[in-house]
């Protein structure tokens, strides 16, 4: 499987982990704890690591920028799928969840679902860029000399 397809598959698995974590937090009544959202970052770290590790260490010959791009695609896939889930969840299951986001203090008050989705998208993508860059710094020692920067 090429790295493009692999990054989408791993992105879907990462999104599934984000959804499961969100639902566990909801069941335990911890969805109001803003600081537990930091674990979302850890989930994306693990997803990008798993993708790059399985690709590079299995002998696939990729460039530095292909690896970085794959981490970015993984993040894009997982954030979009998670936002779709969050939109459906907020619209059909718990419309009051938007109030939970308002109460965290970071979002402000009277936010719309679109504003929250945009902020989560930017937050997730920024995290993904940083995570992909960091992992590629680690994995560049496994790239062949012609494929490293």
C-alpha positions, -999 to 999 in steps of 0.1 A, spaced: 0 0 0 14 34 -9 19 61 17 -10 82 4 -36 54 10 -19 43 42 -21 79 56 -59 79 50 -63 45 66 -43 55 96 -62 88 97 -95 70 99 -81 48 127 -69 79 145 -103 95 141 -119 64 156 -96 67 186 -106 104 190 -143 95 188 -139 67 213 -120 89 237 -146 116 234 -174 91 241 -155 77 271 -151 112 285 -188 119 279 -199 87 297 -176 95 326 -189 130 328 -155 145 321 -163 163 288 -163 197 307 -127 192 317 -108 212 291 -74 199 302 -83 163 293 -86 174 257 -48 174 257 -50 136 253 -64 143 218 -28 156 210 -14 123 223 -38 103 201 -26 122 170 10 118 181 5 80 183 -13 79 149 14 98 131 41 77 148 23 44 138 20 56 102 56 67 98 71 38 118 52 12 98 61 29 65 98 37 70 108 7 91 92 -17 66 117 -6 40 94 17 20 116 43 3 100 77 10 114 112 10 114 135 40 86 156 25 65 125 16 66 115 53 58 150 64 29 151 39 16 117 50 15 130 86 -4 160 74 -29 139 54 -34 117 84 -42 147 106 -65 162 79 -84 130 76 -87 124 113 -97 160 121 -124 161 93 -139 128 104 -139 139 140 -155 172 132 -182 153 112 -188 131 142 -189 162 165 -214 180 142 -237 150 141 -233 145 178 -241 181 186 -270 183 161 -288 150 169 -277 137 203 -267 166 226 -274 201 213 -264 215 246 -228 204 240 -220 237 225 -227 252 259 -200 229 273 -175 244 248 -186 279 258 -181 271 295 -145 261 291 -136 298 288 -112 294 258 -140 297 232 -158 327 245 -196 329 248 -224 327 222 -204 306 197 -219 288 169 -212 252 159 -194 265 128 -171 287 149 -164 258 172 -157 235 143 -134 261 127 -114 265 159 -111 227 164 -100 224 128 -73 250 132 -62 235 166 -60 200 151 -42 210 120 -17 231 139 -10 201 161 -7 178 132 19 200 115 40 202 146 37 165 153 45 155 117 76 178 117 88 164 151 84 128 140 101 134 107 131 148 126 132 115 144 126 93 114 149 111 90 178 90 102 160 60 87 157 76 53 182 67 26 207 96 20 192 106 -13 157 110 4 167 130 34 170 168 35 
